[in-house]
Amino acid sequence: MPRFLSSSARLALWYLCGAALGISVLLWSTYLLTQRAMERNVDLVVETEIESLREDYRSGGVARLIEVLDQRDDDWGRLGAAYLLVDREGNQLAGNLSSWPKQFSREGDWLEFDISASERGSAVDHPVRATVVTLDGNRLLVGTDVSERRRFAVRLRSTTYWGMGLTVAFMALTGLWFSRRVAARVRAVAQACQSIISGDLTRRLPLERNADEFDQLASAVNGMLDRIERQTAIVHVTFNSAAHDLRAPLFRMRARLEAALTGATAGAARGTSADEAMRATIDDLERVQRTLATLLQIAQAEAGGNDASRERVDLAQMARELAELYEPEARERGLKLQVSAVSPALLSAHQQLLAQLVTNLLENALKYVPAGGTVRVQVAAHEGQVQLSIGDDGPGIPASLHAEMLLPFRRQVRDAATPGSGLGLSLVAAVVRLHHGTLEMLDAAPGLIVRCSFAALGTPPDATRA
């Protein structure tokens, strides 16, 4: 795109035009006001002189006025004052001007004209600003030299033009710098986006650390890209692991069905072998169904769900009810199930997914804790947060594996013989992310504590991340 068509260039151009117009109007108005003030000052001097001459006329008539003007005949050389008194026929009676200016038409007009005066042996034109009053038919012209004012006005006008030009030039350079800077940042963002579109999900939008609008936008987009990268990695791992995990049971089911179809189990023992094959096939189908159902739940949680489906949930009451359901199983396994959950512990949540979170943590604890162990369930609300902690004194998980165990289909080597798909903690992590909470896995020495923190009802979700 040509530079002059870019939005930043157009914005800079409009800013330049607006600023240049505003400053030009300001400077030119200042010039005109200053010029008018100088003219008014000159007029005031002339009017004061006229009033003085009128007083002389009133006191002694034309003779007294002529006498005063003759006394002031040399005022041009000293003060730049110009006088001319003529009678009704236009004959000169007194004054230091040789002739009446042709431009004057009526009394009260102000006019500027040039006169020739001798300076250092040569004739020099001088501008004069004057006006005329009538005294009983005689006309009196009084004026003053305005050479200095004109020279000052020329310098002021030149300064005004220079100021306007320099201002426009400065604004143009500023606009050019702004346009190039914005264009450079936009190009950097566009290049980063193009790299991301090409498949480089590790690329991020550049930041300049000056907290402007571009950095705010880049930070928000980078946060979104972090989430997308994390979700993409989870999906990649999930698909790969699901394909690997489901391949074995599907292959076994196919082999059993093919064997039954070809009559490989014929003979006296056919019924027994067929029953065992059917039971094994059903077990594999149940495992596949559980795996797919859990994957669907994870997908639902990762998708974010619908905020409209959230409900007011008392996590303490939910934990007590679910613990009560698992109490018989705990006794059967020789475990103690201790519950400390004081209501209210309210939060806005997807009730079904939150219940699945608690269920997964309870089932994991009951599955891996040996007989004689203890499973502890605690729910507490404080400082705008609701915390769920489920701990045990079982074998636990090494700290180096905590992050890995939250990925789909991740299991410890020692648990390979234990039934399970390795999706329990992955679902827990997905539900916590859905509710904008935090998940911690702590070493209970011995055992493991899984702690989930959520924003209490009425508290912004980000409060749990502080």
N, C-alpha and C positions, 0 to 999 in steps of 0.2 A: 504494500500500500504506500503510495507517495506520502511524504512527510506532511504536506499541506492538507491532506485529507484525513489525517489522524485526528481523533477527538481531542487529544492533548494539544495538538497544534492549533486547532480551531479555538479551543478554550483559551490558549495563550494569546491568540490573535484578538479575540473579543476582549480579553482583559487588557491587552495593549491599547486597543482603540478606546475603550471606556476610560481607562486611566489617563491616556494622553489627552482625550477630550476634556475630562474633568480638570486636569492640571492646567491645560491651555486656557480654559475659561477662567480659572482662578488667577493665573498670572496676567492674562490680558485685562481682566476686571481690575486687578491691582494697579496696572499701568494707567488705565483710564481714570480710575478714582484719584490716583496721585496727580495726574495731569490736571484734572478738574480742580483739585485742591490748590495746586500752584496758581492756576488761573484765578481762582477765587481770592487768593491772597494778593495777587497783583491788582485785581479789581478793587479790593478793599483799600489798598494804598492810594489808588487813583481817586476813589470816591472820597476818601479822607481829605485829599488835597483839594478836590473840587469844593467840598464844604468849607474849607479854610478860605478859598478864594471868594466864595459867595459872601462870607462874613466881611471880607475886605470891601466887596462891592456894595454891600448894604451900608457900610460905615462911611464910604467916601465916593461912591458912584464909579463911573467909568474911569475917571481920572485917577482915583485911588487904585483901581485894579490895574491900570496901565503902569502906574508907578511900581506896584508890587511885582508885576511881570518883568519889568525892566531890571529890577533888582535880582530877579531869578534867571536872568538871561544866560548866565553861565552854568546853570544847574545841569545842563546836559553833560557837560564834561565831568562834573563831580558826581551827579546822582543818576544821570540818564533820564532826566525828566524832560518832557516835551510840552510846549505851550504854544497856543496860537489864538489870538483874539482878533476877530474881524467884525466890521459893521454890517449894516443891512445890505449894502451893495457889494460886500465881499472884500472891501479894502482892509489890509492888515493894519491893526492898531498897535499890537505888541506881541511878543513871543519869540521863540528861538527857531520856529519853523518858517521856511521861506514861502511855502504855498499850502493852500488848502487841499487835503486829500480828496480825490474825486469819488472815492468809494462811499463816503458818508452821505446818507440820504435823509435821515431824520434823527431827531434828538433821542438820546437813550440807547442808540445802537453802540455795540462794541465791535471794534474792527482792529485787525492787525495789518500793518503795512510797513514797508521798508522806507527808511530815509537815509540820505547820504550824509555822513559826518566825517570831519577831518581828524585823522589820527596819525601822528608821527609823520605829518607832511603829505599824507595821501588820503584820498576819499575812500571811506569804508561804509558799506551798507549795513544798517542796523535795523532789526525788527522792533516795531513799537506797537504796544497795545494801548488804545485810546478810546475815549468816548467824548460826546459833545453835550453841552448844556446851553440854553438860551437865556440871556440876561437882557430883558427889555429890548429885544430885537437884535442885540449883538450876540454873536455866537462865540463860545469859548471851547476850545479843544484842549483837553488835558490827557497826557499819556505818559508812559514810562518805557524805558528800554527793557526788552524781554530776551535779550541775547542769552543770558545765563540760563534762564528757564528753558529756552529752546535747546541749548546744548545739553542741559540735564535731561530734558525729555528724550532727546536722541539717544543719549547713553542709556536711559531707562528702557527705551524701546528696544535697543540693541540687546540689553541684558535680558529683557523679557523673551526676545526671540531665541537667544542662546539658551536660556533656561528651558523653554519649550522643546528646543531641539535636543538638548542633552537629556531631558526627561524622557522624551520619546526613545532616544537611543538606549538609555539605561533600561527602560521598560522592554524594549525589543530584545536586548541581550538577556534580560531576566526571563522573558517569555521563551526565548530560544533554549536557554538552559533548562527551564522547567519542562518544556516539550521534550527535549532530548532525554532528560532524566526519567520522566514518566514513560516515554517510549522504550527506554532501555529496561526499565523494570517490567514493563508489559512483555517485552521480548523474552526476558529471562523466565517469566512465568509461563509464557507460551512454549518455550523450549522444554521446560521441566514437564509441562503437561504432555507435550508430544512424546517425551521419553517414557512417561508413565503409560500413555496409550500404547506405545510400542512394546510394553511388557515389563519395563523396569519399575516394579512396585516399590523398590527401595528409594527411588528418587523423591525429593521433597522440594517444595517451593522455596526459593531463597528468601532469607530474612535479613534485614539491615539493622535490627535491634534498636530502632528509633521509635517504636510504638506508634507509627502512623497508621493510616487506614489500610495501606498495602500490607503492613506487617500483621495487622489484626485479621485481614482476610487470609493471608498466607498461613497464619497460625491455625485458623479454623479449618482451612483446607488440609493442612498437614495432619491435624488431629483426625479428620475424616479418612485421610489416606492411611494413617496408622491403623485405624480400625479395619479398613478394607484389607490391608495387608495381613493383619492378624486373622481376619475371617477367611481370607483366601488360603492362608497357610493351614488353618483348621480344616477347611473343606478339602484341600489337597490331601492332608494326612488322613482325614476321615474316609475319603473315597478309596485311597490306597489300602488303608487298614481294613475297611469294610470288605473290599474285594478279596483281600487275603484271608480275613477271618471267616467269611461266608463260603469261600471256595471249598473248604474241607467238608463241612456238613452237606453241602449240595452235591459234592462228588460221591460221598458215602450214600446218600439217598438214591442217587442215580444208579450206583452199582447194585444196591439191594433190589431196586425195581427191575433192573435188567436181569439179575439173577432169578428173580421170581418169574419174570416173563419167559425165560428160556427153560424153566423147570429144573434149575440147578438144585433145588431143595427136594426133589422127588425121593420117594422111599418112605419107610416107616416113620422116619424122624421128620417128615415134611411139615407136619402141623406144628411141632415144637419150634423148628427153625423159622418157619413163616411167622409165628407169633413173636418170636424174639426180633426178627427183622422189622416187623411192623412197629413194635414198641420202640426200637432204636430209631426208626425213621420218624416216628411221632416226636421223640425227644429232640431229634435234630431240627424238626420243623418248629417246635416250640422255641428252641434256641434262636433260630433265624427270626421268628416272629418277635421275640423279645428284643433282639438286636435292632430290627427295623423299627419297632415301636419307640425304642430309646432314641434312635437316630432322628426320627420324626419329632420327638420332644425337643431334642437339641436344636434341630432346625427351627422349630417354632420359637424357642427362646432366643436363638441368635438373630432371628428375623425381627425381633423387637416387639412383636405382638401389637395389640391395639390398646392404647391408653384408656379407651372407653370401657374395656373389659376389666379394668382394675377394680378391686373391691377394698373395702375397709376390713382389714384382717388383724385379729389379735394373735400374734405369733406365739405368745405364751400359752394361750388356750389350745392352739393347734398342736404345739409340741406336747402338751399334757395328753391330749386325746390320742395322738399317734403313738406316744410312748405306752399308753395303756393298751393299745392294740398289740404292741410287740412284747408286752410283759410276759404272756404265756410262753412265747418262743424263747425269751431270755431265760426263764426258769428251766425250760426243757434243756437248754444248753449249759445249764449250771452257771449262769451269769447274773450279776446284780445290775439292775437298771435304776439309776438314781435320777430323779427329776427335780430341778429347781427352776420353776418358771412362774413368776408373779405377774398377774395381770394388773393393769392393762399394759400391753406392749404393742401398740397400734402402728400399722403402716399401710400404705396403699400398694397393693400387690395383686398379681395374678394368682388367685388362690390355689388353683390346681397345680401350677408349676411350683409354687412355694411348698405345697404339701409333698410334691415329688422330691424336692430338694431335701426336706427333713427325712423322708422315707429312705432315700438313697444313703444318707449319712448313717442312719440307724442300721440299715441292712449291712452296710460295710463293717460297722463296728461289731455287730453280732456275728458276722461271718468270720472275721479274722481274729477276734479275741478268744483265747483258749478258755476252757472251763475254769471257774473260780475267779475269773476276771470281773471287772466292773466297767460299766458304760455310764457316763455322766452326761446328762442333758441340762443345759442352763440357758435361760432366756432372761435378759435384763434390758431395761430401758433407762437411759440416762444421757444427758447432754445432747438431746436431739437425735439420738441414735437408738436403734434396737439391735442388740447383739444376740446371735444364736451361737452357742458353743457346744459341740459334741465331742467329748474326749473319752479315751479308754486307756487301759494299761496293757494293751496287747503289744505285738512286735513293732508296730509303728512303721514309718517310712523314713529312710535316710534323708537328711536335709538336702543333699545334692540332687535328689529325685523329686522334690516337691513340685517344681514347675512342670517337669515332664509328666507326672502322674495326672495332671489336669488336661492333657491332650487325649483325644479319643483312642481307644484300644491300647492304652498303655497299662501294662501289668508288671509287677515284680517277678523275677525269675522264680522265687520261692513259692509264688502263688499259682504257678502254671497248672498244677493239678487241681486247683480249686475251681469249681464252676463259676463262670462269670465272663463278661465280654469286655471289661475294661472301659465301660462307658459311664459308670456311676459318677465319678468325680468330674468328668467332662460335662455331664449334664448339670451338676451342681455349679460349676464355674459359669456355664452359659446362663443359668437362671440368675446368678448374682450379677452378671454383667447387664442382663435385661433390666434389673431393678436398680442399676447404677450404684451397686454396693461394692464392698471390698471383701476379698476372701484371703484368709491367712491359714497356713498350715504350720503348727507349732509342735516342737518336740516335747512330749509330756514326761519323758525319762522315767520309766518306760512308757511307751504308747504314743498316741498321736492326738492332737487337739485340732479340730477344724472349726475356725471361727468365721462367721459371716456377719457383716455389719451393714445395716440398711438405715436410710433416713426415716426418722419417725414421722408419723402422719402430721402434715402441716409444716415440715422442714424441707427446704430445698434439697434435691438429691445430691448436689455437689458437696453438701455438708459432710457426708460420710467419707469424702476423699481428702478432707483437709489434713 
